[in-house]
Amino acid sequence: HGRSAREVGIAYCQGTPLRTEIEERDATLLGDATVKAVRALTERFGKNKPRGKIQAHVVKAIK
């Protein structure tokens, strides 16, 4: 849980493997992606204390 939608958006875009995905496409877009994530989270959950869980499935394929 984050203290704000802003905190959650920053953590998600800049503190998870999503950061690498964004930077591999275009490193200059990290800030814009973060702003858009914060905006979307704020619209959905309001400014204060969004609640929820983050999950990931990591898959490794070996040929």
FILOMI-318025 format. One record per residue: x, y, z of N, C-alpha, C in turn; residue in one letter; residue number from 1. Coordinates in steps of 0.05 Angstrom, whole numbers, padded with zeros to 5 digits. Example, Ala and Ser with C-alpha at 12.3 -4.5 7.8 and 13.67 -1.06 7.14 Angstrom:
2
@n.px=00264; n.py=-00114; n.pz=00156; ca.px=00246; ca.py=-00090; ca.pz=00156; c.px=00264; c.py=-00066; c.pz=00156; residu=A; num=1
@n.px=00257; n.py=-00045; n.pz=00142; ca.px=00273; ca.py=-00021; ca.pz=00143; c.px=00258; c.py=00001; c.pz=00157; residu=S; num=2
% end
This chain:
63
@n.px=00017; n.py=-00024; n.pz=00000; ca.px=00000; ca.py=00000; ca.pz=00000; c.px=00018; c.py=00025; c.pz=00000; residu=H; num=1
@n.px=00010; n.py=00044; n.pz=-00015; ca.px=00025; ca.py=00069; ca.pz=-00016; c.px=00011; c.py=00091; c.pz=00000; residu=G; num=2
@n.px=00026; n.py=00112; n.pz=00005; ca.px=00014; ca.py=00135; ca.pz=00019; c.px=-00002; c.py=00153; c.pz=00000; residu=R; num=3
@n.px=00004; n.py=00150; n.pz=-00026; ca.px=-00011; ca.py=00166; ca.pz=-00045; c.px=-00009; c.py=00153; c.pz=-00073; residu=S; num=4
@n.px=-00026; n.py=00161; n.pz=-00091; ca.px=-00025; ca.py=00151; ca.pz=-00118; c.px=00001; c.py=00158; c.pz=-00131; residu=A; num=5
@n.px=00012; n.py=00181; n.pz=-00124; ca.px=00038; ca.py=00190; ca.pz=-00135; c.px=00060; c.py=00170; c.pz=-00126; residu=R; num=6
@n.px=00060; n.py=00163; n.pz=-00101; ca.px=00081; ca.py=00145; ca.pz=-00090; c.px=00079; c.py=00118; c.pz=-00104; residu=E; num=7
@n.px=00055; n.py=00108; n.pz=-00108; ca.px=00051; ca.py=00082; ca.pz=-00120; c.px=00059; c.py=00083; c.pz=-00150; residu=V; num=8
@n.px=00052; n.py=00104; n.pz=-00164; ca.px=00060; ca.py=00107; ca.pz=-00192; c.px=00090; c.py=00108; c.pz=-00196; residu=G; num=9
@n.px=00103; n.py=00122; n.pz=-00179; ca.px=00133; ca.py=00124; ca.pz=-00180; c.px=00145; c.py=00097; c.pz=-00174; residu=I; num=10
@n.px=00135; n.py=00084; n.pz=-00153; ca.px=00146; ca.py=00058; ca.pz=-00145; c.px=00142; c.py=00038; c.pz=-00167; residu=A; num=11
@n.px=00119; n.py=00038; n.pz=-00180; ca.px=00113; ca.py=00018; ca.pz=-00200; c.px=00130; c.py=00022; c.pz=-00225; residu=Y; num=12
@n.px=00131; n.py=00047; n.pz=-00234; ca.px=00146; ca.py=00053; ca.pz=-00259; c.px=00176; c.py=00054; c.pz=-00256; residu=C; num=13
@n.px=00185; n.py=00061; n.pz=-00232; ca.px=00214; ca.py=00064; ca.pz=-00229; c.px=00227; c.py=00044; c.pz=-00210; residu=Q; num=14
@n.px=00211; n.py=00028; n.pz=-00196; ca.px=00222; ca.py=00010; ca.pz=-00177; c.px=00215; c.py=-00019; c.pz=-00182; residu=G; num=15
@n.px=00206; n.py=-00025; n.pz=-00206; ca.px=00200; ca.py=-00053; ca.pz=-00213; c.px=00213; c.py=-00059; c.pz=-00240; residu=T; num=16
@n.px=00212; n.py=-00084; n.pz=-00249; ca.px=00222; ca.py=-00090; ca.pz=-00276; c.px=00209; c.py=-00074; c.pz=-00299; residu=P; num=17
@n.px=00186; n.py=-00062; n.pz=-00293; ca.px=00173; ca.py=-00045; ca.pz=-00314; c.px=00192; c.py=-00023; c.pz=-00323; residu=L; num=18
@n.px=00209; n.py=-00013; n.pz=-00305; ca.px=00228; ca.py=00008; ca.pz=-00312; c.px=00246; c.py=00000; c.pz=-00335; residu=R; num=19
@n.px=00256; n.py=-00025; n.pz=-00333; ca.px=00273; ca.py=-00035; ca.pz=-00354; c.px=00258; c.py=-00037; c.pz=-00381; residu=T; num=20
@n.px=00233; n.py=-00045; n.pz=-00379; ca.px=00217; ca.py=-00047; ca.pz=-00404; c.px=00213; c.py=-00020; c.pz=-00417; residu=E; num=21
@n.px=00208; n.py=00000; n.pz=-00400; ca.px=00204; ca.py=00027; ca.pz=-00411; c.px=00230; c.py=00037; c.pz=-00423; residu=I; num=22
@n.px=00252; n.py=00034; n.pz=-00408; ca.px=00278; ca.py=00045; ca.pz=-00417; c.px=00288; c.py=00030; c.pz=-00442; residu=E; num=23
@n.px=00282; n.py=00005; n.pz=-00445; ca.px=00290; ca.py=-00010; ca.pz=-00469; c.px=00276; c.py=00002; c.pz=-00494; residu=E; num=24
@n.px=00252; n.py=00011; n.pz=-00490; ca.px=00238; ca.py=00023; ca.pz=-00513; c.px=00248; c.py=00051; c.pz=-00519; residu=R; num=25
@n.px=00251; n.py=00067; n.pz=-00498; ca.px=00261; ca.py=00095; ca.pz=-00500; c.px=00265; c.py=00106; c.pz=-00472; residu=D; num=26
@n.px=00290; n.py=00108; n.pz=-00464; ca.px=00297; ca.py=00116; ca.pz=-00437; c.px=00286; c.py=00144; c.pz=-00430; residu=A; num=27
@n.px=00283; n.py=00161; n.pz=-00451; ca.px=00273; ca.py=00188; ca.pz=-00446; c.px=00244; c.py=00189; c.pz=-00438; residu=T; num=28
@n.px=00230; n.py=00167; n.pz=-00441; ca.px=00201; ca.py=00166; ca.pz=-00435; c.px=00195; c.py=00158; c.pz=-00406; residu=L; num=29
@n.px=00215; n.py=00151; n.pz=-00390; ca.px=00209; ca.py=00142; ca.pz=-00363; c.px=00193; c.py=00163; c.pz=-00347; residu=L; num=30
@n.px=00201; n.py=00188; n.pz=-00349; ca.px=00186; ca.py=00209; ca.pz=-00334; c.px=00158; c.py=00212; c.pz=-00344; residu=G; num=31
@n.px=00154; n.py=00212; n.pz=-00370; ca.px=00127; ca.py=00214; ca.pz=-00381; c.px=00109; c.py=00190; c.pz=-00373; residu=D; num=32
@n.px=00121; n.py=00166; n.pz=-00374; ca.px=00106; ca.py=00142; ca.pz=-00367; c.px=00098; c.py=00143; c.pz=-00337; residu=A; num=33
@n.px=00116; n.py=00153; n.pz=-00321; ca.px=00110; ca.py=00156; ca.pz=-00292; c.px=00087; c.py=00175; c.pz=-00287; residu=T; num=34
@n.px=00088; n.py=00198; n.pz=-00301; ca.px=00067; ca.py=00218; ca.pz=-00298; c.px=00040; c.py=00207; c.pz=-00307; residu=V; num=35
@n.px=00040; n.py=00192; n.pz=-00329; ca.px=00015; ca.py=00180; ca.pz=-00338; c.px=00005; c.py=00159; c.pz=-00319; residu=K; num=36
@n.px=00023; n.py=00143; n.pz=-00307; ca.px=00014; ca.py=00123; ca.pz=-00288; c.px=00002; c.py=00136; c.pz=-00263; residu=A; num=37
@n.px=00015; n.py=00157; n.pz=-00253; ca.px=00005; ca.py=00172; ca.pz=-00230; c.px=-00022; c.py=00184; c.pz=-00236; residu=V; num=38
@n.px=-00026; n.py=00195; n.pz=-00260; ca.px=-00051; ca.py=00207; ca.pz=-00268; c.px=-00073; c.py=00185; c.pz=-00268; residu=R; num=39
@n.px=-00067; n.py=00162; n.pz=-00280; ca.px=-00087; ca.py=00141; ca.pz=-00282; c.px=-00094; c.py=00130; c.pz=-00254; residu=A; num=40
@n.px=-00074; n.py=00127; n.pz=-00237; ca.px=-00079; ca.py=00117; ca.pz=-00210; c.px=-00096; c.py=00137; c.pz=-00194; residu=L; num=41
@n.px=-00090; n.py=00163; n.pz=-00198; ca.px=-00106; ca.py=00184; ca.pz=-00184; c.px=-00135; c.py=00184; c.pz=-00193; residu=T; num=42
@n.px=-00139; n.py=00181; n.pz=-00219; ca.px=-00166; ca.py=00181; ca.pz=-00230; c.px=-00182; c.py=00157; c.pz=-00219; residu=E; num=43
@n.px=-00168; n.py=00134; n.pz=-00217; ca.px=-00181; ca.py=00110; ca.pz=-00209; c.px=-00186; c.py=00108; c.pz=-00179; residu=R; num=44
@n.px=-00166; n.py=00116; n.pz=-00163; ca.px=-00166; ca.py=00111; ca.pz=-00134; c.px=-00167; c.py=00137; c.pz=-00117; residu=F; num=45
@n.px=-00165; n.py=00160; n.pz=-00129; ca.px=-00163; ca.py=00185; ca.pz=-00114; c.px=-00134; c.py=00190; c.pz=-00106; residu=G; num=46
@n.px=-00129; n.py=00212; n.pz=-00092; ca.px=-00102; ca.py=00220; ca.pz=-00086; c.px=-00090; c.py=00206; c.pz=-00062; residu=K; num=47
@n.px=-00106; n.py=00196; n.pz=-00044; ca.px=-00095; ca.py=00185; ca.pz=-00019; c.px=-00098; c.py=00155; c.pz=-00016; residu=N; num=48
@n.px=-00078; n.py=00143; n.pz=-00007; ca.px=-00077; ca.py=00115; ca.pz=00002; c.px=-00091; c.py=00095; c.pz=-00016; residu=K; num=49
@n.px=-00081; n.py=00091; n.pz=-00041; ca.px=-00093; ca.py=00070; ca.pz=-00057; c.px=-00086; c.py=00043; c.pz=-00045; residu=P; num=50
@n.px=-00104; n.py=00024; n.pz=-00047; ca.px=-00099; ca.py=-00003; ca.pz=-00035; c.px=-00101; c.py=-00023; c.pz=-00057; residu=R; num=51
@n.px=-00083; n.py=-00043; n.pz=-00055; ca.px=-00084; ca.py=-00065; ca.pz=-00075; c.px=-00058; c.py=-00080; c.pz=-00073; residu=G; num=52
@n.px=-00056; n.py=-00100; n.pz=-00090; ca.px=-00032; ca.py=-00117; ca.pz=-00091; c.px=-00020; c.py=-00116; c.pz=-00119; residu=K; num=53
@n.px=00006; n.py=-00119; n.pz=-00120; ca.px=00019; ca.py=-00121; ca.pz=-00146; c.px=00028; c.py=-00150; c.pz=-00148; residu=I; num=54
@n.px=00025; n.py=-00161; n.pz=-00171; ca.px=00033; ca.py=-00189; ca.pz=-00176; c.px=00049; c.py=-00191; c.pz=-00201; residu=Q; num=55
@n.px=00065; n.py=-00212; n.pz=-00203; ca.px=00080; ca.py=-00217; ca.pz=-00228; c.px=00083; c.py=-00247; c.pz=-00232; residu=A; num=56
@n.px=00084; n.py=-00255; n.pz=-00256; ca.px=00090; ca.py=-00282; ca.pz=-00263; c.px=00116; c.py=-00281; c.pz=-00279; residu=H; num=57
@n.px=00136; n.py=-00294; n.pz=-00270; ca.px=00162; ca.py=-00294; ca.pz=-00284; c.px=00165; c.py=-00321; c.pz=-00297; residu=V; num=58
@n.px=00169; n.py=-00320; n.pz=-00323; ca.px=00172; ca.py=-00344; ca.pz=-00339; c.px=00198; c.py=-00344; c.pz=-00353; residu=V; num=59
@n.px=00212; n.py=-00366; n.pz=-00352; ca.px=00237; ca.py=-00369; ca.pz=-00367; c.px=00235; c.py=-00392; c.pz=-00386; residu=K; num=60
@n.px=00240; n.py=-00386; n.pz=-00411; ca.px=00238; ca.py=-00407; ca.pz=-00432; c.px=00267; c.py=-00415; c.pz=-00440; residu=A; num=61
@n.px=00271; n.py=-00441; n.pz=-00440; ca.px=00297; ca.py=-00451; ca.pz=-00448; c.px=00293; c.py=-00468; c.pz=-00473; residu=I; num=62
@n.px=00309; n.py=-00462; n.pz=-00493; ca.px=00307; ca.py=-00477; ca.pz=-00518; c.px=00325; c.py=-00501; c.pz=-00518; residu=K; num=63
% end
